[in-house]
């Protein structure tokens, strides 16, 4: 979808667990038309991960929101607001079950083929 290339999306971090998508959208709508507001939810706990995204209709609105809301308080927490980075390359960070161990998820099966004692190959 080509419209994804021209989305004006802000990353909003430091959100309170009580902040919901509706209040996030309402707060940011003072800067322009909000097309979408999304809070990222932890699949295991069902709670907010403390960050989300707000998508604006135009760049001017997005820039105004970043300038005026970064460092401000929302629902008792100081939030961070900046331009969201496009997810053009999903690389090794997709999935959702990558719990430590780098970003490659095992690469070649998770077995390195060497012994810690050094006796495998001389």
C-alpha positions, -999 to +999 in steps of 0.1 A: +000+000+000+016+033-011-002+053+015+020+038+042+049+057+027+032+090+033+018+084+068+025+111+094+029+090+125+043+099+159+057+075+184+045+083+219+064+067+248+062+068+285+024+063+286+006+055+318-011+021+318-044+039+323-041+058+290-063+043+263-065+048+225-095+071+227-079+095+252-046+094+233-064+104+201-084+131+218-053+146+234-035+148+201-065+159+180-059+195+192-030+196+167-049+184+137-070+155+123-060+122+139-065+093+115-055+066+140-043+062+176-029+029+187-015+017+221+007-014+219-005-041+242+015-070+257+001-102+244+008-122+276-005-097+302-030-077+282-016-045+296-002-015+278+035-017+270+037+020+277+040+033+242+018+038+211+014+057+179-007+085+166-012+090+129-021+124+115-037+135+082-008+159+074+028+166+083+021+200+098-001+185+124+024+158+132+052+183+136+031+206+159+022+176+181+059+166+184+070+201+192+043+208+218+037+174+234+073+160+238+081+161+275+046+171+285+024+153+311-004+129+301-023+110+327+004+117+353+034+106+332+058+127+312+057+114+276+082+113+248+069+122+213+089+119+181+085+109+145+079+072+142+104+053+121+091+035+091+092-003+093+106-007+058+129-036+068+115-061+093+148-080+094+153-102+124+132-082+148+097-095+138+077-122+154+071-114+190+088-144+207+124-131+205+133-132+242+169-123+243+198-140+224+202-114+197+179-107+168+184-137+146+164-162+165+190-190+162+200-184+126+213-218+117+192-239+141+207-225+173+236-250+173+271-236+169+289-268+160+318-262+184+328-274+218+337-250+246+367-272+255+382-267+221+386-305+215+364-307+184+388-292+160+425-289+161 
